[in-house]
């Protein structure tokens, strides 16, 4: 279960936004969250690009179901660590 106030990167259809958990209503069968957008790195490739900082929205998905374009949540600290690792490897290649 995710904790209120935790920060994650929300990705969907090429878009990426830093969000915080407002509410986690997940159960054994479904992941269900209310999220607040803190900042936007990229707007989604498909559909309306109407994300705005401060907006709140709900998202849900049935556990065990996955397909291209589906939204994901990545912990902020993991995303930062991956970026730092990529930068370090790039420096080593030079």
C-alpha positions in Angstrom: 0.0 0.0 0.0 1.3 3.4 -0.9 1.3 6.2 1.7 -0.4 9.6 1.4 2.2 12.2 0.4 4.6 9.7 -1.2 6.0 11.0 -4.5 6.0 8.9 -7.7 6.6 9.5 -11.4 3.3 8.8 -13.3 3.8 7.7 -16.9 1.2 7.2 -19.6 1.4 7.3 -23.4 4.8 9.0 -23.4 3.9 11.5 -20.7 5.7 11.8 -17.4 4.6 13.8 -14.4 5.8 13.9 -10.8 2.8 13.2 -8.6 2.0 12.6 -5.0 -0.4 10.1 -3.5 -3.6 11.8 -2.2 -5.4 8.5 -1.5 -4.8 4.8 -2.0 -8.0 2.7 -2.3 -6.2 -0.4 -3.7 -7.2 -3.9 -2.8 -6.1 -7.4 -3.7 -7.7 -7.2 -7.2 -7.3 -3.5 -8.1 -4.8 -0.7 -7.8 -6.8 2.6 -7.3 -5.2 5.9 -6.5 -6.1 9.6 -6.3 -3.1 11.6 -7.4 -2.0 15.2 -7.4 0.3 16.5 -10.2 3.4 18.3 -8.8 5.2 18.9 -12.0 5.2 17.8 -15.6 8.3 16.6 -17.6 6.5 15.5 -20.8 2.9 15.7 -21.8 1.3 12.5 -23.2 1.8 11.7 -26.9 -1.9 10.7 -27.4 -5.1 12.4 -26.4 -5.4 15.9 -24.9 -2.3 17.3 -23.3 -4.2 19.0 -20.5 -2.1 18.0 -17.5 -1.4 20.9 -15.1 0.5 21.2 -11.9 -2.0 21.1 -9.0 -4.6 19.0 -10.8 -5.9 15.9 -9.0 -7.1 12.8 -10.8 -8.0 9.1 -10.2 -6.5 6.1 -11.9 -7.1 2.4 -11.6 -6.0 -0.9 -13.1 -6.7 -4.5 -12.5 -3.7 -6.2 -11.0 -1.9 -8.6 -13.4 -3.1 -6.8 -16.6 -0.5 -5.0 -18.7 -0.4 -3.6 -22.2 1.5 -0.8 -24.1 0.5 2.7 -23.1 -0.8 1.7 -19.7 0.0 4.0 -16.9 2.7 3.2 -14.4 4.0 4.7 -11.1 7.7 4.7 -10.3 9.0 5.8 -7.0 10.7 9.2 -7.3 13.9 8.0 -5.6 14.2 5.1 -8.1 13.8 7.4 -11.1 16.5 9.7 -9.8 18.8 6.8 -9.1 18.3 5.4 -12.6 19.0 8.8 -14.2 22.2 9.1 -12.1 23.3 5.6 -13.1 22.7 6.4 -16.8 24.8 9.6 -16.5 27.6 7.8 -14.8 27.7 5.0 -17.5 27.6 7.7 -20.2 30.7 9.4 -18.7 32.5 6.0 -18.5 31.8 5.4 -22.2 33.7 8.6 -23.2 
